[in-house]
Amino acid sequence: MNIAANIADVLENSEADTGGHALFADAPRSVSFNKLRKRLLRQVRQAFDDFDMLKGQKRWLIGLSGGKDSYGLLALLLDLKWRGLLPVELIACNLDQGQPNFPKHVLPDYLTKIGVRHRIEYRDTYSIVKEKVPEGATYCSLCSRLRRGNLYRVAREEGCDALVLGHHREDILETFFMNFFHGGRLASMPAKLLNDEGNLMVLRPLAYAAEDDLAKFAAAMQFPIIPCDLCGSQDGLQRNAMKDMLADIERRMPGRKDTMLRALSHVNPSHLLDPKLFDFSTLGVTDPS
């Protein structure tokens, strides 16, 4: 099934701009919002096609943090499902990590209102992070590992084929440069990944979506955003430095982010320096005779 072609046909030949899943009931009716919505839908379906995300999939667990990206992911997937273009059952899951002042009612109230099946899982990873991470160090790495491990478990308990996350273009580029500058390797977030146990896919359908577009989409949709009080205010995060660097490059040379993202899908192993990736020992000059 060519998801890209099907979605393009549906978007161009219907009046779905003014309709959709219940969560779009109060969405703007402006031309600019409709263009934004269509662009994001096309980028999601392109990721579906490029990485064969729908192959053998029946049920997805959507990781919902309460931030703009995960809200946007859920909305776009529900939009595609409403249009009949996503034959996958969706379950939203929020991991309540025990952070102080976390508004526990926001996500279940919102998900119930829009009629989305969901599971709120409580695990006090906050205390573990505060205990294990030295004062002055950043929390993100350990917090992320603990959160991911719990989401894997919930996905298996719910009989899901995949855990679906809201990482976008900037997340992928920032991770690449963090690995490049600090890890000494060329690696980023893949759009499709098989977990170590081999029994669960991790999918990132927003891989081609720009963070600015998702921010505009979230503002227009008036999602009830929940800020991260654990690490969002920490200074000195390497990811923040990468974000600032990429923003500066984009300001000086518009379009560079898209170019860099394309570069990650056009790799030439013979023009790098990894003998495990390319067998340089086989290269030799052909005898002219």
C-alpha positions, 0 to 999 in steps of 0.5 A: 500500500502506498500511503503517500499516494493515498493520503495525497489523494484524500487530502486533495479530493476531500473537504477534510480540512474542516473535519476530522477526529473529535480533537479537531473540533475546535481547530482553526479553519484558516488557510495557513493552519490547513496548509500546516496540517497537510504538510505535517500529514504528508511528512508523517506518511512519507516516513511511513513509506520510506521506513516501511513503518506499517509492515505487520503492525496492528497495535501501537503504544503512543508515548505521551509526555504532555509536551507539544511534540507528543501531542502533535504526534497523537493528533496526526496519527488520529487524523490519519486513522480518521481518514482511514489511512492508518489501519493500526489500533492506538493506545496513548500512554503517559508515564507519571514519573513522580515529579513534584507538582505534576498535574496528574489530571491533565492527560487523563481528562484530555484523553477521555474528552477526545475518546482515546484509549489510554493508560497512565502508568505511575513509576517514581523514577524522579526519586531514582534520578535525584538519588543517582545523578550527582549534583550539578550533572544533567538528568536527561540520560538516566531519566530517558533510560528509565522512562524508555524501559518502562514504556517498553514494558507497558507496550509488551503488556498491552500487546503492542507491536511498536512504541511510537515516539514524538522525536522530530527533525531537530531531535535527530539532528541534535543527537547526530551532532552530540554523537559527532562532537562528544561521542566520536561516532556518526549516529543519530535517532533512527526512524525505525528501530528494533529493540534489543530483545527483538520483540518490539519496534520503536517508530518515529513518524515525525522524523521529517517534521520541523520543530517550529511547525510542531510548535505552531500546530500545538499552539493552534490546537491549544493542547494542554501542555505540561512542562518538564520541571525535572530537567527543562530548566537545567543549564549547560545541557549538551542538547541545548548547545546543539539546538542553539548551534543549529538555530544559528546555522539556519538563521545564517543559511536558511534551509540547512537543516533540511539539507543536513537531514537529507545527508543522513539518508545519503551515506557513502561508506567508501568516502568515510574512514570506517574499515568495518563499514567498507572493505578498503583492502579490496581496493586496488589499481587495475593492471592496464595490460 
